[in-house]
Amino acid sequence: MAAVGKSYAAGTLICTLLTLVLIGGSFSANHPWLIYLDPAASLIYIGFVLYTIYDITTRALADLSDRTLEEALQLVILRALTTCHEDFDQLQGIQSRRSGGLIHVDLLLEFAAERTMGEVYAAGDRITAALQQEIPHCCVKVIPRRQRTP
């Protein structure tokens, strides 16, 4: 949406600039340097169009590729897990990535064997809600694991 807005702004800017150049050129025909205004305005427009293409391409490629999360978001995930530490027994692992505009978080959590699946699901829902409150556009999967036997 930002790229479309920039392209409309560029079109408005260049139309205004070219109109001013044409009006200025028709009123001041006795100034020989005015013939360079039209090519200069066109070069400015070309530069803006190339910048817009670069901006759209870099944003689109970043949204299309999977990449790891920044440390700040990883710390937010850990902080949310510490607030819900009574809901699970052990943290076996966190897998997180950014894919497009979504953040995917897979939590490998260990639960006691005597807990019912209903309790595990309720704990997962609480953890998911805590993470989604901290991180918008977050897709959380709580993956229950068995306790490790010694």
N, CA, C and O atoms as a GROMACS GRO file, in nm:
protein
  600
    1MET      N    1   0.083  -0.119   0.000
    1MET     CA    2   0.000   0.000   0.000
    1MET      C    3   0.087   0.126   0.000
    1MET      O    4   0.055   0.225  -0.065
    2ALA      N    5   0.198   0.120   0.074
    2ALA     CA    6   0.288   0.235   0.079
    2ALA      C    7   0.349   0.260  -0.059
    2ALA      O    8   0.367   0.374  -0.100
    3ALA      N    9   0.381   0.152  -0.130
    3ALA     CA   10   0.441   0.166  -0.262
    3ALA      C   11   0.341   0.227  -0.360
    3ALA      O   12   0.379   0.311  -0.443
    4VAL      N   13   0.215   0.187  -0.352
    4VAL     CA   14   0.112   0.245  -0.439
    4VAL      C   15   0.095   0.394  -0.408
    4VAL      O   16   0.081   0.475  -0.499
    5GLY      N   17   0.096   0.428  -0.280
    5GLY     CA   18   0.086   0.569  -0.242
    5GLY      C   19   0.204   0.649  -0.294
    5GLY      O   20   0.188   0.762  -0.339
    6LYS      N   21   0.323   0.589  -0.288
    6LYS     CA   22   0.442   0.659  -0.341
    6LYS      C   23   0.432   0.678  -0.492
    6LYS      O   24   0.472   0.782  -0.544
    7SER      N   25   0.380   0.577  -0.562
    7SER     CA   26   0.370   0.592  -0.707
    7SER      C   27   0.268   0.699  -0.746
    7SER      O   28   0.290   0.772  -0.843
    8TYR      N   29   0.158   0.708  -0.671
    8TYR     CA   30   0.062   0.816  -0.697
    8TYR      C   31   0.123   0.952  -0.665
    8TYR      O   32   0.102   1.049  -0.737
    9ALA      N   33   0.199   0.959  -0.557
    9ALA     CA   34   0.265   1.085  -0.522
    9ALA      C   35   0.367   1.122  -0.629
    9ALA      O   36   0.380   1.240  -0.663
   10ALA      N   37   0.439   1.023  -0.681
   10ALA     CA   38   0.536   1.050  -0.788
   10ALA      C   39   0.466   1.100  -0.914
   10ALA      O   40   0.512   1.194  -0.978
   11GLY      N   41   0.356   1.038  -0.949
   11GLY     CA   42   0.282   1.083  -1.067
   11GLY      C   43   0.230   1.224  -1.051
   11GLY      O   44   0.238   1.304  -1.145
   12THR      N   45   0.177   1.257  -0.935
   12THR     CA   46   0.129   1.392  -0.910
   12THR      C   47   0.243   1.492  -0.914
   12THR      O   48   0.230   1.600  -0.971
   13LEU      N   49   0.355   1.455  -0.853
   13LEU     CA   50   0.471   1.544  -0.850
   13LEU      C   51   0.524   1.572  -0.991
   13LEU      O   52   0.550   1.687  -1.025
   14ILE      N   53   0.539   1.469  -1.072
   14ILE     CA   54   0.595   1.490  -1.205
   14ILE      C   55   0.498   1.564  -1.295
   14ILE      O   56   0.541   1.646  -1.376
   15CYS      N   57   0.368   1.537  -1.283
   15CYS     CA   58   0.271   1.612  -1.364
   15CYS      C   59   0.273   1.760  -1.328
   15CYS      O   60   0.268   1.846  -1.416
   16THR      N   61   0.280   1.789  -1.200
   16THR     CA   62   0.289   1.928  -1.156
   16THR      C   63   0.418   1.992  -1.203
   16THR      O   64   0.417   2.104  -1.253
   17LEU      N   65   0.528   1.920  -1.189
   17LEU     CA   66   0.658   1.972  -1.231
   17LEU      C   67   0.663   1.997  -1.381
   17LEU      O   68   0.710   2.102  -1.425
   18LEU      N   69   0.615   1.904  -1.460
   18LEU     CA   70   0.616   1.922  -1.606
   18LEU      C   71   0.521   2.033  -1.650
   18LEU      O   72   0.550   2.105  -1.745
   19THR      N   73   0.408   2.046  -1.582
   19THR     CA   74   0.316   2.155  -1.614
   19THR      C   75   0.382   2.290  -1.586
   19THR      O   76   0.371   2.383  -1.667
   20LEU      N   77   0.448   2.301  -1.474
   20LEU     CA   78   0.519   2.426  -1.443
   20LEU      C   79   0.630   2.455  -1.542
   20LEU      O   80   0.650   2.570  -1.581
   21VAL      N   81   0.702   2.351  -1.583
   21VAL     CA   82   0.808   2.369  -1.683
   21VAL      C   83   0.749   2.417  -1.815
   21VAL      O   84   0.803   2.508  -1.878
   22LEU      N   85   0.639   2.357  -1.858
   22LEU     CA   86   0.577   2.398  -1.985
   22LEU      C   87   0.523   2.540  -1.978
   22LEU      O   88   0.539   2.618  -2.072
   23ILE      N   89   0.458   2.574  -1.866
   23ILE     CA   90   0.406   2.711  -1.851
   23ILE      C   91   0.521   2.810  -1.845
   23ILE      O   92   0.516   2.915  -1.908
   24GLY      N   93   0.625   2.777  -1.769
   24GLY     CA   94   0.741   2.866  -1.760
   24GLY      C   95   0.810   2.881  -1.894
   24GLY      O   96   0.855   2.991  -1.926
   25GLY      N   97   0.821   2.776  -1.971
   25GLY     CA   98   0.887   2.782  -2.102
   25GLY      C   99   0.807   2.864  -2.202
   25GLY      O  100   0.866   2.932  -2.287
   26SER      N  101   0.676   2.860  -2.195
   26SER     CA  102   0.596   2.937  -2.291
   26SER      C  103   0.594   3.086  -2.258
   26SER      O  104   0.581   3.168  -2.348
   27PHE      N  105   0.607   3.123  -2.131
   27PHE     CA  106   0.608   3.265  -2.093
   27PHE      C  107   0.746   3.329  -2.106
   27PHE      O  108   0.757   3.451  -2.120
   28SER      N  109   0.849   3.249  -2.103
   28SER     CA  110   0.985   3.304  -2.106
   28SER      C  111   1.062   3.246  -2.224
   28SER      O  112   1.163   3.178  -2.204
   29ALA      N  113   1.017   3.271  -2.341
   29ALA     CA  114   1.078   3.215  -2.461
   29ALA      C  115   1.214   3.277  -2.492
   29ALA      O  116   1.291   3.219  -2.568
   30ASN      N  117   1.244   3.393  -2.436
   30ASN     CA  118   1.370   3.459  -2.468
   30ASN      C  119   1.486   3.417  -2.377
   30ASN      O  120   1.595   3.472  -2.388
   31HIS      N  121   1.464   3.322  -2.288
   31HIS     CA  122   1.573   3.270  -2.203
   31HIS      C  123   1.618   3.135  -2.257
   31HIS      O  124   1.541   3.038  -2.253
   32PRO      N  125   1.741   3.126  -2.309
   32PRO     CA  126   1.785   3.000  -2.372
   32PRO      C  127   1.806   2.886  -2.272
   32PRO      O  128   1.801   2.770  -2.312
   33TRP      N  129   1.829   2.914  -2.146
   33TRP     CA  130   1.854   2.808  -2.050
   33TRP      C  131   1.727   2.732  -2.012
   33TRP      O  132   1.737   2.625  -1.952
   34LEU      N  133   1.610   2.782  -2.046
   34LEU     CA  134   1.485   2.715  -2.012
   34LEU      C  135   1.463   2.585  -2.088
   34LEU      O  136   1.381   2.502  -2.047
   35ILE      N  137   1.536   2.565  -2.197
   35ILE     CA  138   1.521   2.439  -2.271
   35ILE      C  139   1.574   2.320  -2.190
   35ILE      O  140   1.542   2.205  -2.221
   36TYR      N  141   1.653   2.346  -2.087
   36TYR     CA  142   1.707   2.238  -2.003
   36TYR      C  143   1.614   2.200  -1.888
   36TYR      O  144   1.639   2.100  -1.820
   37LEU      N  145   1.510   2.277  -1.866
   37LEU     CA  146   1.419   2.246  -1.756
   37LEU      C  147   1.341   2.117  -1.781
   37LEU      O  148   1.323   2.035  -1.690
   38ASP      N  149   1.294   2.098  -1.903
   38ASP     CA  150   1.216   1.977  -1.933
   38ASP      C  151   1.300   1.851  -1.917
   38ASP      O  152   1.256   1.757  -1.851
   39PRO      N  153   1.422   1.844  -1.975
   39PRO     CA  154   1.503   1.723  -1.950
   39PRO      C  155   1.541   1.706  -1.803
   39PRO      O  156   1.549   1.593  -1.755
   40ALA      N  157   1.564   1.816  -1.731
   40ALA     CA  158   1.597   1.805  -1.589
   40ALA      C  159   1.479   1.748  -1.510
   40ALA      O  160   1.497   1.662  -1.425
   41ALA      N  161   1.359   1.796  -1.540
   41ALA     CA  162   1.240   1.744  -1.473
   41ALA      C  163   1.221   1.596  -1.506
   41ALA      O  164   1.181   1.519  -1.418
   42SER      N  165   1.248   1.556  -1.629
   42SER     CA  166   1.236   1.415  -1.668
   42SER      C  167   1.338   1.329  -1.595
   42SER      O  168   1.307   1.217  -1.554
   43LEU      N  169   1.460   1.380  -1.577
   43LEU     CA  170   1.562   1.305  -1.505
   43LEU      C  171   1.525   1.289  -1.357
   43LEU      O  172   1.549   1.184  -1.297
   44ILE      N  173   1.466   1.393  -1.299
   44ILE     CA  174   1.420   1.384  -1.161
   44ILE      C  175   1.312   1.277  -1.150
   44ILE      O  176   1.312   1.198  -1.056
   45TYR      N  177   1.222   1.275  -1.245
   45TYR     CA  178   1.115   1.175  -1.245
   45TYR      C  179   1.172   1.034  -1.260
   45TYR      O  180   1.130   0.943  -1.190
   46ILE      N  181   1.268   1.016  -1.350
   46ILE     CA  182   1.330   0.885  -1.370
   46ILE      C  183   1.397   0.838  -1.241
   46ILE      O  184   1.386   0.721  -1.203
   47GLY      N  185   1.466   0.929  -1.174
   47GLY     CA  186   1.531   0.895  -1.047
   47GLY      C  187   1.430   0.851  -0.943
   47GLY      O  188   1.453   0.755  -0.870
   48PHE      N  189   1.318   0.921  -0.935
   48PHE     CA  190   1.215   0.886  -0.837
   48PHE      C  191   1.151   0.752  -0.871
   48PHE      O  192   1.122   0.672  -0.781
   49VAL      N  193   1.128   0.726  -0.999
   49VAL     CA  194   1.070   0.598  -1.040
   49VAL      C  195   1.166   0.484  -1.008
   49VAL      O  196   1.124   0.379  -0.959
   50LEU      N  197   1.296   0.502  -1.036
   50LEU     CA  198   1.393   0.397  -1.005
   50LEU      C  199   1.402   0.372  -0.854
   50LEU      O  200   1.414   0.257  -0.812
   51TYR      N  201   1.396   0.478  -0.775
   51TYR     CA  202   1.396   0.461  -0.629
   51TYR      C  203   1.271   0.385  -0.583
   51TYR      O  204   1.280   0.298  -0.496
   52THR      N  205   1.156   0.416  -0.640
   52THR     CA  206   1.033   0.348  -0.604
   52THR      C  207   1.039   0.200  -0.641
   52THR      O  208   0.995   0.115  -0.563
   53ILE      N  209   1.093   0.169  -0.758
   53ILE     CA  210   1.108   0.029  -0.799
   53ILE      C  211   1.201  -0.044  -0.703
   53ILE      O  212   1.172  -0.157  -0.663
   54TYR      N  213   1.311   0.018  -0.665
   54TYR     CA  214   1.404  -0.043  -0.570
   54TYR      C  215   1.336  -0.067  -0.436
   54TYR      O  216   1.350  -0.173  -0.376
   55ASP      N  217   1.261   0.032  -0.389
   55ASP     CA  218   1.193   0.022  -0.260
   55ASP      C  219   1.089  -0.091  -0.261
   55ASP      O  220   1.082  -0.170  -0.167
   56ILE      N  221   1.009  -0.099  -0.367
   56ILE     CA  222   0.908  -0.204  -0.378
   56ILE      C  223   0.973  -0.341  -0.383
   56ILE      O  224   0.927  -0.435  -0.318
   57THR      N  225   1.080  -0.354  -0.460
   57THR     CA  226   1.147  -0.483  -0.476
   57THR      C  227   1.210  -0.530  -0.345
   57THR      O  228   1.195  -0.647  -0.309
   58THR      N  229   1.278  -0.442  -0.274
   58THR     CA  230   1.342  -0.484  -0.149
   58THR      C  231   1.239  -0.521  -0.043
   58THR      O  232   1.260  -0.616   0.032
   59ARG      N  233   1.129  -0.448  -0.037
   59ARG     CA  234   1.025  -0.482   0.061
   59ARG      C  235   0.957  -0.614   0.025
   59ARG      O  236   0.928  -0.694   0.113
   60ALA      N  237   0.931  -0.636  -0.104
   60ALA     CA  238   0.865  -0.759  -0.147
   60ALA      C  239   0.954  -0.880  -0.122
   60ALA      O  240   0.906  -0.984  -0.078
   61LEU      N  241   1.083  -0.868  -0.150
   61LEU     CA  242   1.173  -0.981  -0.128
   61LEU      C  243   1.187  -1.011   0.020
   61LEU      O  244   1.197  -1.128   0.059
   62ALA      N  245   1.188  -0.908   0.102
   62ALA     CA  246   1.198  -0.932   0.246
   62ALA      C  247   1.074  -1.002   0.298
   62ALA      O  248   1.084  -1.086   0.388
   63ASP      N  249   0.957  -0.970   0.244
   63ASP     CA  250   0.834  -1.033   0.290
   63ASP      C  251   0.818  -1.175   0.236
   63ASP      O  252   0.744  -1.255   0.295
   64LEU      N  253   0.885  -1.207   0.127
   64LEU     CA  254   0.870  -1.339   0.068
   64LEU      C  255   0.965  -1.443   0.126
   64LEU      O  256   0.943  -1.563   0.111
   65SER      N  257   1.069  -1.398   0.191
   65SER     CA  258   1.168  -1.492   0.242
   65SER      C  259   1.151  -1.515   0.391
   65SER      O  260   1.114  -1.424   0.466
   66ASP      N  261   1.179  -1.638   0.433
   66ASP     CA  262   1.179  -1.670   0.575
   66ASP      C  263   1.311  -1.622   0.634
   66ASP      O  264   1.416  -1.632   0.570
   67ARG      N  265   1.304  -1.570   0.755
   67ARG     CA  266   1.427  -1.529   0.822
   67ARG      C  267   1.406  -1.541   0.973
   67ARG      O  268   1.293  -1.545   1.022
   68THR      N  269   1.515  -1.546   1.044
   68THR     CA  270   1.506  -1.560   1.189
   68THR      C  271   1.462  -1.429   1.252
   68THR      O  272   1.471  -1.322   1.190
   69LEU      N  273   1.416  -1.439   1.375
   69LEU     CA  274   1.369  -1.320   1.445
   69LEU      C  275   1.486  -1.244   1.505
   69LEU      O  276   1.592  -1.300   1.533
   70GLU      N  277   1.465  -1.116   1.524
   70GLU     CA  278   1.564  -1.033   1.589
   70GLU      C  279   1.571  -1.072   1.736
   70GLU      O  280   1.477  -1.132   1.789
   71GLU      N  281   1.680  -1.039   1.801
   71GLU     CA  282   1.697  -1.074   1.942
   71GLU      C  283   1.591  -1.009   2.030
   71GLU      O  284   1.549  -1.068   2.130
   72ALA      N  285   1.548  -0.889   1.995
   72ALA     CA  286   1.447  -0.821   2.076
   72ALA      C  287   1.317  -0.903   2.081
   72ALA      O  288   1.255  -0.914   2.187
   73LEU      N  289   1.276  -0.959   1.967
   73LEU     CA  290   1.155  -1.041   1.966
   73LEU      C  291   1.176  -1.174   2.036
   73LEU      O  292   1.084  -1.227   2.098
   74GLN      N  293   1.296  -1.229   2.027
   74GLN     CA  294   1.324  -1.353   2.100
   74GLN      C  295   1.316  -1.330   2.250
   74GLN      O  296   1.269  -1.416   2.325
   75LEU      N  297   1.361  -1.214   2.295
   75LEU     CA  298   1.351  -1.181   2.437
   75LEU      C  299   1.206  -1.161   2.480
   75LEU      O  300   1.170  -1.196   2.592
   76VAL      N  301   1.123  -1.106   2.391
   76VAL     CA  302   0.980  -1.091   2.421
   76VAL      C  303   0.916  -1.228   2.438
   76VAL      O  304   0.833  -1.248   2.527
   77ILE      N  305   0.954  -1.323   2.355
   77ILE     CA  306   0.902  -1.459   2.366
   77ILE      C  307   0.942  -1.520   2.500
   77ILE      O  308   0.860  -1.580   2.569
   78LEU      N  309   1.069  -1.506   2.536
   78LEU     CA  310   1.115  -1.561   2.664
   78LEU      C  311   1.046  -1.494   2.783
   78LEU      O  312   1.014  -1.560   2.882
   79ARG      N  313   1.024  -1.363   2.774
   79ARG     CA  314   0.956  -1.292   2.882
   79ARG      C  315   0.812  -1.341   2.896
   79ARG      O  316   0.763  -1.360   3.008
   80ALA      N  317   0.744  -1.363   2.784
   80ALA     CA  318   0.607  -1.414   2.790
   80ALA      C  319   0.604  -1.555   2.848
   80ALA      O  320   0.510  -1.591   2.920
   81LEU      N  321   0.705  -1.636   2.816
   81LEU     CA  322   0.710  -1.771   2.872
   81LEU      C  323   0.737  -1.768   3.022
   81LEU      O  324   0.686  -1.853   3.095
   82THR      N  325   0.814  -1.672   3.068
   82THR     CA  326   0.840  -1.666   3.213
   82THR      C  327   0.715  -1.625   3.290
   82THR      O  328   0.698  -1.664   3.405
   83THR      N  329   0.628  -1.547   3.227
   83THR     CA  330   0.503  -1.511   3.296
   83THR      C  331   0.409  -1.631   3.306
   83THR      O  332   0.322  -1.634   3.393
   84CYS      N  333   0.426  -1.728   3.216
   84CYS     CA  334   0.339  -1.848   3.216
   84CYS      C  335   0.416  -1.971   3.262
   84CYS      O  336   0.380  -2.083   3.225
   85HIS      N  337   0.521  -1.954   3.340
   85HIS     CA  338   0.608  -2.066   3.374
   85HIS      C  339   0.537  -2.176   3.455
   85HIS      O  340   0.583  -2.291   3.455
   86GLU      N  341   0.428  -2.144   3.522
   86GLU     CA  342   0.359  -2.246   3.600
   86GLU      C  343   0.271  -2.337   3.512
   86GLU      O  344   0.220  -2.438   3.558
   87ASP      N  345   0.255  -2.300   3.385
   87ASP     CA  346   0.170  -2.378   3.295
   87ASP      C  347   0.241  -2.498   3.234
   87ASP      O  348   0.175  -2.588   3.181
   88PHE      N  349   0.374  -2.502   3.240
   88PHE     CA  350   0.448  -2.614   3.183
   88PHE      C  351   0.564  -2.650   3.276
   88PHE      O  352   0.601  -2.572   3.364
   89ASP      N  353   0.620  -2.769   3.255
   89ASP     CA  354   0.727  -2.814   3.343
   89ASP      C  355   0.866  -2.778   3.291
   89ASP      O  356   0.951  -2.731   3.368
   90GLN      N  357   0.890  -2.798   3.164
   90GLN     CA  358   1.021  -2.770   3.105
   90GLN      C  359   1.004  -2.710   2.966
   90GLN      O  360   0.906  -2.736   2.896
   91LEU      N  361   1.100  -2.629   2.929
   91LEU     CA  362   1.107  -2.575   2.794
   91LEU      C  363   1.213  -2.655   2.720
   91LEU      O  364   1.331  -2.649   2.753
   92GLN      N  365   1.169  -2.731   2.619
   92GLN     CA  366   1.265  -2.812   2.543
   92GLN      C  367   1.321  -2.736   2.424
   92GLN      O  368   1.430  -2.768   2.376
   93GLY      N  369   1.250  -2.638   2.376
   93GLY     CA  370   1.303  -2.562   2.263
   93GLY      C  371   1.204  -2.462   2.209
   93GLY      O  372   1.083  -2.472   2.230
   94ILE      N  373   1.260  -2.362   2.139
   94ILE     CA  374   1.180  -2.259   2.072
   94ILE      C  375   1.229  -2.251   1.929
   94ILE      O  376   1.349  -2.236   1.904
   95GLN      N  377   1.138  -2.261   1.837
   95GLN     CA  378   1.169  -2.242   1.696
   95GLN      C  379   1.088  -2.122   1.649
   95GLN      O  380   0.965  -2.124   1.656
   96SER      N  381   1.156  -2.019   1.602
   96SER     CA  382   1.084  -1.899   1.560
   96SER      C  383   1.139  -1.851   1.426
   96SER      O  384   1.258  -1.866   1.396
   97ARG      N  385   1.050  -1.793   1.348
   97ARG     CA  386   1.090  -1.740   1.218
   97ARG      C  387   0.987  -1.638   1.174
   97ARG      O  388   0.874  -1.635   1.224
   98ARG      N  389   1.028  -1.556   1.082
   98ARG     CA  390   0.939  -1.457   1.022
   98ARG      C  391   0.916  -1.501   0.878
   98ARG      O  392   1.011  -1.529   0.804
   99SER      N  393   0.791  -1.507   0.839
   99SER     CA  394   0.755  -1.545   0.703
   99SER      C  395   0.653  -1.445   0.653
   99SER      O  396   0.537  -1.447   0.693
  100GLY      N  397   0.696  -1.359   0.565
  100GLY     CA  398   0.608  -1.252   0.518
  100GLY      C  399   0.577  -1.158   0.632
  100GLY      O  400   0.668  -1.114   0.702
  101GLY      N  401   0.451  -1.129   0.651
  101GLY     CA  402   0.412  -1.041   0.759
  101GLY      C  403   0.381  -1.114   0.888
  101GLY      O  404   0.344  -1.051   0.988
  102LEU      N  405   0.396  -1.247   0.889
  102LEU     CA  406   0.365  -1.326   1.009
  102LEU      C  407   0.491  -1.368   1.082
  102LEU      O  408   0.598  -1.385   1.022
  103ILE      N  409   0.476  -1.385   1.211
  103ILE     CA  410   0.583  -1.439   1.294
  103ILE      C  411   0.535  -1.574   1.344
  103ILE      O  412   0.430  -1.584   1.408
  104HIS      N  413   0.611  -1.678   1.316
  104HIS     CA  414   0.576  -1.814   1.357
  104HIS      C  415   0.663  -1.852   1.476
  104HIS      O  416   0.786  -1.840   1.472
  105VAL      N  417   0.598  -1.899   1.580
  105VAL     CA  418   0.669  -1.944   1.700
  105VAL      C  419   0.620  -2.084   1.735
  105VAL      O  420   0.502  -2.106   1.760
  106ASP      N  421   0.713  -2.180   1.735
  106ASP     CA  422   0.683  -2.317   1.776
  106ASP      C  423   0.749  -2.339   1.911
  106ASP      O  424   0.871  -2.327   1.924
  107LEU      N  425   0.669  -2.373   2.010
  107LEU     CA  426   0.718  -2.394   2.146
  107LEU      C  427   0.714  -2.543   2.178
  107LEU      O  428   0.607  -2.604   2.177
  108LEU      N  429   0.828  -2.601   2.207
  108LEU     CA  430   0.837  -2.741   2.246
  108LEU      C  431   0.839  -2.744   2.398
  108LEU      O  432   0.942  -2.718   2.461
  109LEU      N  433   0.723  -2.774   2.458
  109LEU     CA  434   0.708  -2.767   2.602
  109LEU      C  435   0.685  -2.906   2.660
  109LEU      O  436   0.616  -2.990   2.602
  110GLU      N  437   0.744  -2.928   2.775
  110GLU     CA  438   0.732  -3.054   2.845
  110GLU      C  439   0.626  -3.041   2.954
  110GLU      O  440   0.629  -2.947   3.033
  111PHE      N  441   0.536  -3.135   2.958
  111PHE     CA  442   0.430  -3.137   3.057
  111PHE      C  443   0.439  -3.266   3.138
  111PHE      O  444   0.488  -3.368   3.090
  112ALA      N  445   0.394  -3.259   3.261
  112ALA     CA  446   0.394  -3.377   3.347
  112ALA      C  447   0.300  -3.483   3.288
  112ALA      O  448   0.197  -3.450   3.230
  113ALA      N  449   0.337  -3.607   3.306
  113ALA     CA  450   0.260  -3.718   3.248
  113ALA      C  451   0.122  -3.728   3.310
  113ALA      O  452   0.029  -3.775   3.244
  114GLU      N  453   0.105  -3.685   3.434
  114GLU     CA  454  -0.026  -3.698   3.500
  114GLU      C  455  -0.125  -3.590   3.458
  114GLU      O  456  -0.241  -3.596   3.496
  115ARG      N  457  -0.081  -3.491   3.382
  115ARG     CA  458  -0.174  -3.386   3.338
  115ARG      C  459  -0.262  -3.439   3.225
  115ARG      O  460  -0.216  -3.515   3.140
  116THR      N  461  -0.387  -3.399   3.227
  116THR     CA  462  -0.479  -3.441   3.120
  116THR      C  463  -0.454  -3.354   2.997
  116THR      O  464  -0.396  -3.246   3.006
  117MET      N  465  -0.500  -3.401   2.884
  117MET     CA  466  -0.484  -3.324   2.761
  117MET      C  467  -0.564  -3.194   2.768
  117MET      O  468  -0.525  -3.093   2.708
  118GLY      N  469  -0.674  -3.196   2.839
  118GLY     CA  470  -0.752  -3.073   2.856
  118GLY      C  471  -0.671  -2.967   2.930
  118GLY      O  472  -0.677  -2.849   2.895
  119GLU      N  473  -0.596  -3.008   3.031
  119GLU     CA  474  -0.510  -2.915   3.103
  119GLU      C  475  -0.397  -2.865   3.014
  119GLU      O  476  -0.360  -2.748   3.019
  120VAL      N  477  -0.343  -2.954   2.934
  120VAL     CA  478  -0.234  -2.916   2.842
  120VAL      C  479  -0.286  -2.816   2.739
  120VAL      O  480  -0.219  -2.717   2.710
  121TYR      N  481  -0.404  -2.841   2.683
  121TYR     CA  482  -0.463  -2.748   2.586
  121TYR      C  483  -0.492  -2.612   2.650
  121TYR      O  484  -0.468  -2.508   2.588
  122ALA      N  485  -0.544  -2.613   2.772
  122ALA     CA  486  -0.573  -2.486   2.841
  122ALA      C  487  -0.444  -2.408   2.866
  122ALA      O  488  -0.441  -2.286   2.850
  123ALA      N  489  -0.339  -2.478   2.905
  123ALA     CA  490  -0.210  -2.412   2.926
  123ALA      C  491  -0.157  -2.356   2.794
  123ALA      O  492  -0.105  -2.244   2.791
  124GLY      N  493  -0.170  -2.432   2.688
  124GLY     CA  494  -0.127  -2.384   2.556
  124GLY      C  495  -0.204  -2.260   2.512
  124GLY      O  496  -0.147  -2.168   2.454
  125ASP      N  497  -0.333  -2.259   2.541
  125ASP     CA  498  -0.415  -2.141   2.507
  125ASP      C  499  -0.371  -2.018   2.585
  125ASP      O  500  -0.368  -1.908   2.530
  126ARG      N  501  -0.337  -2.035   2.712
  126ARG     CA  502  -0.290  -1.922   2.793
  126ARG      C  503  -0.156  -1.870   2.743
  126ARG      O  504  -0.135  -1.749   2.736
  127ILE      N  505  -0.067  -1.960   2.708
  127ILE     CA  506   0.064  -1.921   2.656
  127ILE      C  507   0.049  -1.852   2.521
  127ILE      O  508   0.113  -1.751   2.495
  128THR      N  509  -0.036  -1.907   2.435
  128THR     CA  510  -0.061  -1.846   2.304
  128THR      C  511  -0.118  -1.706   2.319
  128THR      O  512  -0.076  -1.614   2.249
  129ALA      N  513  -0.214  -1.689   2.409
  129ALA     CA  514  -0.274  -1.557   2.430
  129ALA      C  515  -0.171  -1.458   2.483
  129ALA      O  516  -0.170  -1.342   2.443
  130ALA      N  517  -0.083  -1.504   2.572
  130ALA     CA  518   0.020  -1.414   2.626
  130ALA      C  519   0.116  -1.370   2.516
  130ALA      O  520   0.156  -1.253   2.511
  131LEU      N  521   0.154  -1.463   2.429
  131LEU     CA  522   0.245  -1.427   2.320
  131LEU      C  523   0.179  -1.337   2.216
  131LEU      O  524   0.241  -1.242   2.168
  132GLN      N  525   0.055  -1.366   2.183
  132GLN     CA  526  -0.014  -1.284   2.082
  132GLN      C  527  -0.044  -1.145   2.135
  132GLN      O  528  -0.060  -1.052   2.056
  133GLN      N  529  -0.054  -1.130   2.265
  133GLN     CA  530  -0.073  -0.997   2.322
  133GLN      C  531   0.056  -0.915   2.310
  133GLN      O  532   0.051  -0.794   2.289
  134GLU      N  533   0.169  -0.982   2.324
  134GLU     CA  534   0.298  -0.914   2.318
  134GLU      C  535   0.344  -0.890   2.174
  134GLU      O  536   0.404  -0.787   2.143
  135ILE      N  537   0.316  -0.986   2.086
  135ILE     CA  538   0.364  -0.980   1.948
  135ILE      C  539   0.244  -0.987   1.854
  135ILE      O  540   0.183  -1.093   1.840
  136PRO      N  541   0.210  -0.876   1.789
  136PRO     CA  542   0.100  -0.882   1.693
  136PRO      C  543   0.139  -0.964   1.569
  136PRO      O  544   0.257  -0.975   1.536
  137HIS      N  545   0.042  -1.020   1.502
  137HIS     CA  546   0.061  -1.103   1.382
  137HIS      C  547   0.152  -1.222   1.412
  137HIS      O  548   0.244  -1.254   1.336
  138CYS      N  549   0.125  -1.287   1.524
  138CYS     CA  550   0.206  -1.399   1.569
  138CYS      C  551   0.123  -1.528   1.561
  138CYS      O  552   0.010  -1.532   1.609
  139CYS      N  553   0.179  -1.629   1.502
  139CYS     CA  554   0.116  -1.760   1.494
  139CYS      C  555   0.193  -1.854   1.586
  139CYS      O  556   0.309  -1.888   1.559
  140VAL      N  557   0.129  -1.895   1.695
  140VAL     CA  558   0.197  -1.974   1.799
  140VAL      C  559   0.147  -2.118   1.794
  140VAL      O  560   0.027  -2.144   1.785
  141LYS      N  561   0.242  -2.211   1.799
  141LYS     CA  562   0.209  -2.354   1.810
  141LYS      C  563   0.276  -2.406   1.936
  141LYS      O  564   0.398  -2.399   1.950
  142VAL      N  565   0.196  -2.458   2.026
  142VAL     CA  566   0.248  -2.523   2.145
  142VAL      C  567   0.251  -2.673   2.118
  142VAL      O  568   0.148  -2.736   2.096
  143ILE      N  569   0.371  -2.727   2.119
  143ILE     CA  570   0.389  -2.868   2.088
  143ILE      C  571   0.424  -2.940   2.218
  143ILE      O  572   0.535  -2.925   2.269
  144PRO      N  573   0.329  -3.018   2.272
  144PRO     CA  574   0.357  -3.088   2.398
  144PRO      C  575   0.455  -3.202   2.378
  144PRO      O  576   0.450  -3.275   2.280
  145ARG      N  577   0.545  -3.214   2.475
  145ARG     CA  578   0.645  -3.322   2.473
  145ARG      C  579   0.634  -3.400   2.602
  145ARG      O  580   0.587  -3.348   2.703
  146ARG      N  581   0.677  -3.521   2.600
  146ARG     CA  582   0.678  -3.603   2.719
  146ARG      C  583   0.798  -3.566   2.806
  146ARG      O  584   0.897  -3.511   2.758
  147GLN      N  585   0.785  -3.596   2.933
  147GLN     CA  586   0.898  -3.577   3.021
  147GLN      C  587   1.007  -3.675   2.984
  147GLN      O  588   0.980  -3.790   2.949
  148ARG      N  589   1.128  -3.630   2.991
  148ARG     CA  590   1.241  -3.719   2.961
  148ARG      C  591   1.260  -3.814   3.078
  148ARG      O  592   1.250  -3.775   3.194
  149THR      N  593   1.287  -3.937   3.047
  149THR     CA  594   1.314  -4.032   3.152
  149THR      C  595   1.464  -4.036   3.177
  149THR      O  596   1.542  -4.033   3.083
  150PRO      N  597   1.504  -4.041   3.305
  150PRO     CA  598   1.648  -4.039   3.335
  150PRO      C  599   1.720  -4.164   3.295
  150PRO      O  600   1.841  -4.174   3.315
   0.00000   0.00000   0.00000
